[in-house]
């Protein structure tokens, strides 16, 4: 049986992994954007960059909510909040 604590810890871990993947995608996207000369492709890449930024803000909002919950070990939620609050590299 999964407890609420186990579920929240699993969710925090998943969101931390998603933030790491998001940052990696952002860095690759920035490299593609800087090298891109095609206007249509730049537009698509720009939309993808906006999507990644929106997801980062959504994870940040979730992290703030989780940090306010009475978790058994709030360190994971604090870590997620710290990671999500960092701006994406320029």
Steps between C-alpha positions, in 0.01 A plus 500: 500500500639843403486763769457872442861553606629248247285654229622854576863385509452327167337811356782722626759267345312494170476879492872535580582264212266693273675827591836344415365382162340838440831678562679264262235558232528875556876494447467298180223729379711810563781348294262428215350848521839669483598299192162512322461716189153385390222736616231229524726271699599787731132563562440134588806496725379818667163341572676198649711732718182670624348158577804397702489828692129453578568148626783627721262756652236231549750276680606800709137557601462131589822514704372799700178312572685186605737697724195614701374143553570317826742249349694255713823615336463852356858501366396354163234768452752770596749362249236492226405859583865606473553321169176631349570857611826517306457675166570302187849568367527768234 
